Amino acid sequence: MTDDAGKDERWKCIMGVLVVAETASAFESSMTFAALPTFYKLFHDPANVGWVITAYLLVAAAATAICGRLGDIYGRSRVLLALLVLATAGSLTSAMANTLEGVIWGRAVQGVAAAVLPLCYGLIRERMPQLKVAWCIGVIAGTASVAAGAGFMLAGLMIDFFTWHWIFYISTAVAAASVVLVALCLPPSPRRAAGARVDIIGGLLFAPAIAGLLLAVTKGQGWGWADGRAWTLLGSSALLLVFWARYELRHPNPLIDVRLFGHRQIALTNAGHALLGLGAMQLAQVLFVLLQQPAWTGVGLGVGATVAALVKLPSALVAAVAAPWGGTLAGRSGARRAMLAGSGILTAGWAALALYHGTVWMVALGTVVTGFGIAVAFSAIINLIVEVAPPARTSELTGLTQVVRVVSMAIGAQLITVALASSTVVNPALGPGRYPDAPAFQLAFYLITGLSALAFLAALLLPARGSMAPQASASTRLQP
């Protein structure tokens, strides 16, 4: 739709439902991290405990694009409801499990919840008045960040005062509440491609290709990059991904239209997203190591885990303001300007951290600045896609941007690990362990600053567009 005709007048109510649905999705993603140390103690198997996270990520990476596209075809509200039902079942499975295998199976089912976010973006475009679209996208982007931070803190409280099972009982309750709200309050979406044949083979090829690529990257360090398993899995997954792309290019009605990635704005937006995933989105990895590392290393700040979490918390909370502001800026001046603002703030924030990270308050201030920048950039990225995406493929394309983020963040985690391991310090007389030294942290900070600057450059190369008013946005969209 290019105007407000037919838009649901209850948009505020619908927006509230989408916020609850994305909160459920964010809880599924974030809360389990707090339970990992407990799982290590209970199950005495660190390698298999890692599958609590890996199983979720593998399903999530494939589900975001595939389920987004299924929502575009069969109706986003229907697919959203189905995913939330599955997420509820997955959470309940993990909550009631007493074995590690049961928790992992539940986590794998919960992975479908990652597709809630692109479906919410598609529903915003489908249901919201045009002048509210950019702002609403910012609100949902902010919800994703704030709810993830709140989920982490809430999970910590459950671990400290109850049992790990309560993490999953809470996510079950929130997911179940979202099921009820979606069923009662969200109008059914139109079937946009009724009678069209679904490209099943495209989905069957895409899922293992992305999952294999992600598994190779995330497990490569544990296996060792000299291990042939890592390179075999990486190479075979890359070949399957190439074969999938060729297949989709030739398909008359592809499940995922890879031709759209030839569009300048979509290509540059995803390139910028990948650069941020490689660098700026690794904030937690660098931050927690720096804050908790012993002071005798010459660079660590020596605080406890609770203080470190409190230092990190404002970077998530600031998203409640930053992401809607980014959406407002995108609506008034175009998403390119919002992306320039977000990536520019990120570059400045990481440059400041590279120069000044010797005290907790300096790190806390830098974290707030970088958290603000990443929230604005995240909001801008989705608005950049929505500005030009065909209405019938909005959830598909925003879902693919989530795939780009997941894969690039997995690769970025390895890059930062290598940077921090490039130069270390050890002193048995002062304490056990080997830690990154000051030059290693400098390398990590400068690497992330450089990647943020490249994301800013990608934003500069984006075509200039006006506001997202109906007249302007209608003329700039790709044709389905």
Secondary structure, DSSP 4 states (H G I P E B T S, - for coil): --SSTT--TTHHHHHHHHHHHHHHHHHHHHGGGGGHHHHHHHH--HHHHTHHHHHHHHHHHHHHHHHHHHHHHH-HHHHHHHHHHHHHHHHHHHHH--SHHHHHHHHHHHGGGGGHHHHHHHHHHHHS-GGGHHHHHHHHHHHHHHHHHHHHHHHHHHHHHS-THHHHHHHHHHHHHHHHHHHHHSPPPP-TTTTPPP-HHHHHHHHHHHHHHHHHHHHHHHH-TTSHHHHHHHHHHHHHHHHHHHHHHH-SS-SS-GGGGGSHHHHHHHHHHHHHHHTGGGHHHHHHHHHHS-GGGSS-----HHHHHHHHHHHHHTHHHHHHHHHHHHHHH-HHHHHHHHHHHHHHHHHHHHH--SSHHHHHHHHHHHHHHHHHHHHHHHHHHHHHS-GGGHHHHHHHHHHHHHHHHHHHHHHHHHHHTSSEEEETTTEEEEEE-HHHHHHHHHHHHHHHHHHHHHHHTSPP-----HHHHHHHSPP-
